[in-house]
């Protein structure tokens, strides 16, 4: 049985849509890379100037690139984290807007001193809903709004000492 795609009303040709989808997927992956392997504060550059990151269940809302830079850059230096992003589904709405849903699994410990840490259960599992805007000035897709929805969560454990 074949399934037909619904008619597209985004004004893009198939190649343009594919490029936009891939660019938004790359932003999702770049945020994870900045937070885990790069300079965490630099993740703010992947948001629009007035971009928003919110976690309704945690009653957190960070608005604006400068505030996002402070928020992401304020994580403890001894925190070791690895985030897994999967099931990324981007929907292009127009040549300038898109949305996405992606799953997240986060492993992390505080107090890391460079040693190998035994794997424990993830501290967060959930999904993000994202809204993207195409920034004509830079020619890049950027996050305009990211909402974290946790299905499972717990405290960040301390790395073993000794």
Secondary structure in CASP SS format (residue, H / E / C, confidence):
PFRMAT SS
TARGET T0000
AUTHOR 0000-0000-0000
METHOD secondary structure of the structure
MODEL  1
X C 1.00
X C 1.00
X C 1.00
X C 1.00
X C 1.00
X C 1.00
X C 1.00
X C 1.00
X C 1.00
X C 1.00
X C 1.00
X C 1.00
X C 1.00
X H 1.00
X H 1.00
X H 1.00
X H 1.00
X H 1.00
X H 1.00
X H 1.00
X H 1.00
X H 1.00
X H 1.00
X H 1.00
X H 1.00
X H 1.00
X H 1.00
X H 1.00
X H 1.00
X H 1.00
X H 1.00
X H 1.00
X H 1.00
X H 1.00
X H 1.00
X H 1.00
X H 1.00
X C 1.00
X C 1.00
X H 1.00
X H 1.00
X H 1.00
X H 1.00
X H 1.00
X H 1.00
X H 1.00
X E 1.00
X E 1.00
X E 1.00
X E 1.00
X E 1.00
X E 1.00
X E 1.00
X E 1.00
X E 1.00
X H 1.00
X H 1.00
X H 1.00
X C 1.00
X E 1.00
X E 1.00
X E 1.00
X E 1.00
X C 1.00
X H 1.00
X H 1.00
X H 1.00
X H 1.00
X H 1.00
X H 1.00
X H 1.00
X H 1.00
X H 1.00
X C 1.00
X C 1.00
X C 1.00
X C 1.00
X C 1.00
X C 1.00
X E 1.00
X E 1.00
X E 1.00
X E 1.00
X E 1.00
X E 1.00
X E 1.00
X E 1.00
X E 1.00
X E 1.00
X E 1.00
X E 1.00
X E 1.00
X C 1.00
X C 1.00
X C 1.00
X C 1.00
X E 1.00
X E 1.00
X E 1.00
X E 1.00
X E 1.00
X E 1.00
X E 1.00
X E 1.00
X E 1.00
X E 1.00
X E 1.00
X E 1.00
X E 1.00
X E 1.00
X C 1.00
X C 1.00
X C 1.00
X C 1.00
X C 1.00
X C 1.00
X C 1.00
X C 1.00
X C 1.00
X C 1.00
X C 1.00
X C 1.00
X C 1.00
X E 1.00
X E 1.00
X E 1.00
X E 1.00
X E 1.00
X E 1.00
X E 1.00
X E 1.00
X E 1.00
X E 1.00
X E 1.00
X E 1.00
X C 1.00
X C 1.00
X C 1.00
X C 1.00
X E 1.00
X E 1.00
X E 1.00
X E 1.00
X E 1.00
X E 1.00
X E 1.00
X E 1.00
X E 1.00
X E 1.00
X E 1.00
X E 1.00
X E 1.00
X E 1.00
X C 1.00
X C 1.00
X C 1.00
X E 1.00
X E 1.00
X C 1.00
X C 1.00
X C 1.00
X C 1.00
END
